């Protein structure tokens, strides 16, 4: 290719000079601007450089004004200016390195702008995106823009009033296919980070925590891995025969044994609402009821923030008188408020007087932001004043003593 140039440009003694000029032109975005200094020229390089710049080069240090050299080459080379000559001499095409860096930065930023534009100025969005940046999640994704777009659509859907659904259905509708939100998918990881940021929580690190987070937003991962702990519940006999979930419930109730119900079970039987039932927050309470009273008192345990299958069980008990007892702490109040609003449960032994009577020598500190109990404002005031949590286990004996009177 150098044969296309006149000899004063094709001289091998210019090789180092061309290399320096090539690097400088790339670094300056292919603009022939500024000054380049090439030191330590040999005698042969000075002679060749004199022919190149059109003046005698007597020093071992050559200073080249790129704009002047570009104009000279445009007029005399026969192939064009500096960029065309470098392409011909080296056989390589100079790159616009700043432009490429800018384009890469633009590509990296595009998913974040998309999220901000579609999700608006919600307070959790900046924290979510900052966490995604720190994680390097999008930098490892094959299609970061597509993954972010799918995640944003799912987050927008879950931000609205959204009825319970399965993860596969949600993925099929908004994430490019029924497996688009499976564990290991970038879109799934983005959504979980967003949901955690919305709740002010850390990103879930294990399958159980990820499943629980999905369920907090009404999304079931599957119908068998999450359970509702219950005692004394029965179901109408199945048309398929005496076995199945209804049969297992009957056997457990007759024996006074706790049982774990799955969404799979609920699809295959119809629970029979008892006249009354206790809804508790902690598994130890249900266990103690079974030990003391067997299955004479039907109990459903929400086990903290209720999973979807727990909510399904409570819906199936519509018509029963549901009494609720939970922890006197802010998460416990949050759970009670939700169950009162959604299922009409009745707080039992959950007044300000009950709280004050339960204060003992061991006083765990209340943590987190205060929550006003919807059923008793005085309870909230007492809890804020004393700043002490009272867990169900601390009043377990009293609950067991009064339970049969309340739920004969």
DALINVEN-V904392 format. One record per residue. RES is the residue in one letter. SS is DSSP state (H for helix, E for strand, L for the rest). PHI is phi as a letter, one per 20 degrees, with the letter a starting at -180 (NA if undefined). NEAR is the number of other ideal C-beta (glycine too) atoms within 8 Angstrom. Layout:
res=RES ss=SS phi=PHI near=NEAR
res=RES ss=SS phi=PHI near=NEAR
This chain:
res=X ss=L phi=NA near=6
res=X ss=H phi=f near=8
res=X ss=H phi=f near=5
res=X ss=H phi=f near=7
res=X ss=L phi=e near=13
res=X ss=L phi=f near=8
res=X ss=H phi=g near=6
res=X ss=H phi=f near=8
res=X ss=H phi=d near=13
res=X ss=H phi=e near=11
res=X ss=L phi=f near=9
res=X ss=H phi=f near=5
res=X ss=H phi=f near=9
res=X ss=H phi=e near=14
res=X ss=H phi=g near=7
res=X ss=H phi=f near=8
res=X ss=H phi=f near=13
res=X ss=H phi=f near=11
res=X ss=H phi=f near=9
res=X ss=H phi=f near=10
res=X ss=H phi=f near=14
res=X ss=H phi=f near=12
res=X ss=H phi=f near=8
res=X ss=H phi=f near=11
res=X ss=H phi=f near=15
res=X ss=H phi=f near=11
res=X ss=H phi=f near=8
res=X ss=L phi=d near=12
res=X ss=L phi=m near=8
res=X ss=L phi=m near=11
res=X ss=L phi=e near=6
res=X ss=L phi=e near=12
res=X ss=L phi=c near=6
res=X ss=L phi=n near=7
res=X ss=E phi=c near=7
res=X ss=E phi=c near=10
res=X ss=E phi=d near=8
res=X ss=E phi=d near=12
res=X ss=L phi=e near=7
res=X ss=L phi=l near=5
res=X ss=L phi=f near=13
res=X ss=L phi=f near=7
res=X ss=H phi=f near=6
res=X ss=H phi=f near=7
res=X ss=H phi=f near=12
res=X ss=H phi=f near=14
res=X ss=H phi=f near=10
res=X ss=H phi=f near=13
res=X ss=H phi=f near=14
res=X ss=H phi=f near=11
res=X ss=H phi=f near=8
res=X ss=H phi=f near=11
res=X ss=H phi=e near=10
res=X ss=L phi=m near=6
res=X ss=L phi=b near=5
res=X ss=L phi=f near=4
res=X ss=L phi=d near=11
res=X ss=L phi=d near=4
res=X ss=L phi=e near=7
res=X ss=L phi=f near=6
res=X ss=L phi=c near=9
res=X ss=E phi=d near=13
res=X ss=E phi=d near=8
res=X ss=E phi=c near=12
res=X ss=E phi=e near=8
res=X ss=H phi=f near=16
res=X ss=H phi=f near=8
res=X ss=H phi=f near=8
res=X ss=H phi=f near=14
res=X ss=H phi=f near=12
res=X ss=H phi=f near=9
res=X ss=H phi=f near=10
res=X ss=H phi=f near=14
res=X ss=H phi=f near=9
res=X ss=H phi=f near=6
res=X ss=H phi=d near=7
res=X ss=L phi=f near=13
res=X ss=L phi=n near=6
res=X ss=L phi=c near=8
res=X ss=L phi=p near=8
res=X ss=L phi=e near=11
res=X ss=H phi=f near=12
res=X ss=H phi=f near=12
res=X ss=H phi=f near=11
res=X ss=H phi=f near=14
res=X ss=H phi=f near=14
res=X ss=H phi=f near=11
res=X ss=H phi=f near=12
res=X ss=H phi=f near=13
res=X ss=H phi=e near=9
res=X ss=L phi=m near=6
res=X ss=L phi=c near=7
res=X ss=L phi=e near=4
res=X ss=L phi=f near=11
res=X ss=L phi=d near=7
res=X ss=L phi=e near=9
res=X ss=H phi=f near=9
res=X ss=H phi=f near=9
res=X ss=H phi=f near=9
res=X ss=H phi=f near=9
res=X ss=H phi=f near=8
res=X ss=H phi=f near=8
res=X ss=H phi=f near=8
res=X ss=H phi=f near=8
res=X ss=H phi=f near=8
res=X ss=H phi=f near=8
res=X ss=H phi=f near=9
res=X ss=H phi=f near=10
res=X ss=H phi=e near=8
res=X ss=H phi=g near=9
res=X ss=H phi=f near=13
res=X ss=H phi=f near=11
res=X ss=H phi=f near=8
res=X ss=H phi=g near=12
res=X ss=H phi=f near=14
res=X ss=H phi=f near=10
res=X ss=H phi=f near=6
res=X ss=H phi=e near=8
res=X ss=H phi=e near=11
res=X ss=L phi=m near=6
res=X ss=L phi=d near=4
res=X ss=L phi=g near=8
res=X ss=H phi=g near=6
res=X ss=H phi=e near=10
res=X ss=H phi=f near=13
res=X ss=H phi=g near=7
res=X ss=H phi=f near=9
res=X ss=H phi=f near=13
res=X ss=H phi=f near=11
res=X ss=H phi=f near=8
res=X ss=H phi=f near=11
res=X ss=H phi=f near=12
res=X ss=H phi=g near=8
res=X ss=H phi=f near=6
res=X ss=H phi=f near=7
res=X ss=L phi=m near=7
res=X ss=L phi=f near=11
res=X ss=H phi=f near=12
res=X ss=H phi=f near=7
res=X ss=H phi=e near=6
res=X ss=L phi=e near=9
res=X ss=L phi=f near=4
res=X ss=L phi=c near=6
res=X ss=H phi=f near=13
res=X ss=H phi=f near=10
res=X ss=H phi=f near=8
res=X ss=H phi=f near=15
res=X ss=H phi=f near=15
res=X ss=H phi=g near=10
res=X ss=H phi=f near=13
res=X ss=H phi=f near=15
res=X ss=H phi=f near=12
res=X ss=H phi=f near=10
res=X ss=H phi=f near=14
res=X ss=H phi=f near=12
res=X ss=H phi=f near=10
res=X ss=H phi=f near=11
res=X ss=H phi=f near=12
res=X ss=H phi=f near=8
res=X ss=L phi=e near=6
res=X ss=L phi=f near=3
res=X ss=L phi=c near=8
res=X ss=L phi=f near=5
res=X ss=L phi=g near=7
res=X ss=E phi=b near=10
res=X ss=E phi=e near=8
res=X ss=H phi=f near=12
res=X ss=H phi=f near=9
res=X ss=H phi=f near=9
res=X ss=H phi=f near=14
res=X ss=H phi=f near=15
res=X ss=H phi=f near=9
res=X ss=H phi=e near=7
res=X ss=H phi=c near=9
res=X ss=L phi=c near=16
res=X ss=L phi=n near=7
res=X ss=L phi=q near=7
res=X ss=L phi=f near=7
res=X ss=L phi=d near=8
res=X ss=L phi=f near=14
res=X ss=L phi=d near=13
res=X ss=L phi=f near=9
res=X ss=L phi=g near=6
res=X ss=L phi=n near=4
res=X ss=L phi=e near=12
res=X ss=H phi=f near=13
res=X ss=H phi=f near=15
res=X ss=H phi=f near=13
res=X ss=H phi=f near=9
res=X ss=H phi=f near=13
res=X ss=H phi=f near=13
res=X ss=H phi=f near=13
res=X ss=H phi=f near=14
res=X ss=H phi=f near=12
res=X ss=H phi=f near=14
res=X ss=H phi=f near=12
res=X ss=H phi=f near=13
res=X ss=H phi=f near=10
res=X ss=H phi=e near=8
res=X ss=L phi=m near=5
res=X ss=L phi=d near=7
res=X ss=L phi=f near=5
res=X ss=L phi=f near=8
res=X ss=L phi=f near=10
res=X ss=L phi=d near=5
res=X ss=L phi=c near=6
res=X ss=H phi=g near=6
res=X ss=H phi=f near=6
res=X ss=H phi=f near=9
res=X ss=H phi=f near=12
res=X ss=H phi=f near=11
res=X ss=H phi=f near=12
res=X ss=H phi=f near=14
res=X ss=H phi=g near=13
res=X ss=H phi=f near=13
res=X ss=H phi=g near=9
res=X ss=L phi=d near=9
res=X ss=L phi=m near=10
res=X ss=E phi=d near=13
res=X ss=E phi=e near=14
res=X ss=L phi=f near=11
res=X ss=L phi=b near=6
res=X ss=L phi=d near=7
res=X ss=L phi=c near=7
res=X ss=L phi=e near=6
res=X ss=L phi=d near=14
res=X ss=E phi=c near=8
res=X ss=E phi=d near=13
res=X ss=E phi=e near=12
res=X ss=E phi=b near=15
res=X ss=E phi=b near=18
res=X ss=L phi=m near=14
res=X ss=L phi=e near=16
res=X ss=E phi=c near=10
res=X ss=E phi=c near=13
res=X ss=E phi=f near=8
res=X ss=L phi=g near=6
res=X ss=E phi=e near=14
res=X ss=L phi=f near=4
res=X ss=L phi=f near=6
res=X ss=E phi=p near=6
res=X ss=L phi=f near=6
res=X ss=L phi=e near=7
res=X ss=H phi=m near=10
res=X ss=H phi=f near=12
res=X ss=H phi=f near=14
res=X ss=H phi=f near=10
res=X ss=H phi=f near=11
res=X ss=H phi=f near=14
res=X ss=H phi=f near=10
res=X ss=H phi=f near=9
res=X ss=H phi=f near=12
res=X ss=H phi=f near=12
res=X ss=H phi=f near=7
res=X ss=H phi=e near=7
res=X ss=L phi=m near=11
res=X ss=L phi=d near=9
res=X ss=L phi=f near=10
res=X ss=E phi=b near=11
res=X ss=E phi=d near=8
res=X ss=E phi=d near=13
res=X ss=E phi=d near=13
res=X ss=H phi=f near=12
res=X ss=H phi=g near=8
res=X ss=H phi=f near=10
res=X ss=H phi=f near=14
res=X ss=H phi=f near=6
res=X ss=L phi=d near=10
res=X ss=L phi=b near=12
res=X ss=E phi=c near=6
res=X ss=E phi=f near=12
res=X ss=E phi=e near=8
res=X ss=L phi=f near=9
res=X ss=L phi=f near=11
res=X ss=L phi=g near=4
res=X ss=E phi=b near=11
res=X ss=E phi=b near=17
res=X ss=E phi=e near=16
res=X ss=E phi=d near=14
res=X ss=E phi=d near=15
res=X ss=L phi=e near=13
res=X ss=L phi=d near=13
res=X ss=H phi=g near=8
res=X ss=H phi=f near=9
res=X ss=H phi=f near=16
res=X ss=H phi=f near=15
res=X ss=H phi=f near=9
res=X ss=H phi=f near=10
res=X ss=H phi=f near=15
res=X ss=H phi=f near=14
res=X ss=H phi=f near=5
res=X ss=H phi=e near=6
res=X ss=H phi=c near=11
res=X ss=L phi=m near=6
res=X ss=L phi=d near=14
res=X ss=L phi=f near=7
res=X ss=L phi=d near=13
res=X ss=L phi=f near=13
res=X ss=E phi=c near=15
res=X ss=E phi=c near=17
res=X ss=E phi=d near=15
res=X ss=L phi=e near=13
res=X ss=L phi=l near=10
res=X ss=L phi=n near=7
res=X ss=L phi=g near=8
res=X ss=L phi=f near=11
res=X ss=L phi=f near=12
res=X ss=H phi=g near=12
res=X ss=H phi=f near=14
res=X ss=H phi=f near=13
res=X ss=H phi=f near=11
res=X ss=H phi=f near=11
res=X ss=H phi=f near=15
res=X ss=H phi=f near=15
res=X ss=H phi=f near=8
res=X ss=H phi=f near=10
res=X ss=L phi=e near=13
res=X ss=L phi=g near=7
res=X ss=L phi=o near=4
res=X ss=L phi=e near=10
res=X ss=E phi=e near=7
res=X ss=E phi=d near=14
res=X ss=E phi=e near=14
res=X ss=E phi=d near=15
res=X ss=E phi=c near=14
res=X ss=L phi=b near=14
res=X ss=L phi=f near=11
res=X ss=E phi=e near=13
res=X ss=L phi=b near=12
res=X ss=H phi=f near=12
res=X ss=H phi=f near=10
res=X ss=H phi=f near=11
res=X ss=H phi=f near=15
res=X ss=H phi=f near=9
res=X ss=H phi=f near=14
res=X ss=H phi=f near=16
res=X ss=H phi=g near=11
res=X ss=H phi=f near=9
res=X ss=H phi=f near=14
res=X ss=H phi=f near=14
res=X ss=H phi=f near=6
res=X ss=H phi=e near=8
res=X ss=H phi=c near=9
res=X ss=L phi=m near=6
res=X ss=L phi=f near=12
res=X ss=E phi=d near=9
res=X ss=E phi=g near=14
res=X ss=L phi=c near=9
res=X ss=L phi=l near=10
res=X ss=L phi=c near=15
res=X ss=L phi=e near=10
res=X ss=H phi=f near=10
res=X ss=H phi=f near=6
res=X ss=H phi=f near=10
res=X ss=H phi=f near=14
res=X ss=H phi=f near=9
res=X ss=H phi=f near=6
res=X ss=H phi=e near=10
res=X ss=L phi=f near=9
res=X ss=L phi=c near=6
res=X ss=L phi=f near=3
res=X ss=L phi=e near=5
res=X ss=L phi=c near=8
res=X ss=L phi=f near=7
res=X ss=E phi=f near=7
res=X ss=L phi=f near=11
res=X ss=L phi=c near=6
res=X ss=L phi=n near=7
res=X ss=L phi=f near=4
res=X ss=L phi=f near=9
res=X ss=L phi=c near=9
res=X ss=L phi=e near=7
res=X ss=L phi=f near=13
res=X ss=L phi=f near=7
res=X ss=L phi=e near=8
res=X ss=L phi=a near=10
res=X ss=H phi=f near=7
res=X ss=H phi=f near=8
res=X ss=H phi=f near=14
res=X ss=H phi=f near=13
res=X ss=H phi=f near=9
res=X ss=H phi=f near=11
res=X ss=H phi=f near=15
res=X ss=H phi=f near=8
res=X ss=H phi=f near=6
res=X ss=H phi=e near=9
res=X ss=L phi=l near=7
res=X ss=E phi=c near=10
res=X ss=L phi=e near=10
res=X ss=E phi=c near=11
res=X ss=L phi=e near=10
res=X ss=H phi=g near=14
res=X ss=H phi=f near=8
res=X ss=H phi=f near=9
res=X ss=H phi=d near=11
res=X ss=H phi=f near=11
res=X ss=H phi=f near=6
res=X ss=H phi=f near=8
res=X ss=H phi=f near=12
res=X ss=H phi=f near=11
res=X ss=H phi=f near=6
res=X ss=H phi=e near=9
res=X ss=H phi=f near=12
res=X ss=H phi=f near=9
res=X ss=H phi=f near=6
res=X ss=H phi=e near=9
res=X ss=L phi=c near=11
res=X ss=L phi=f near=4
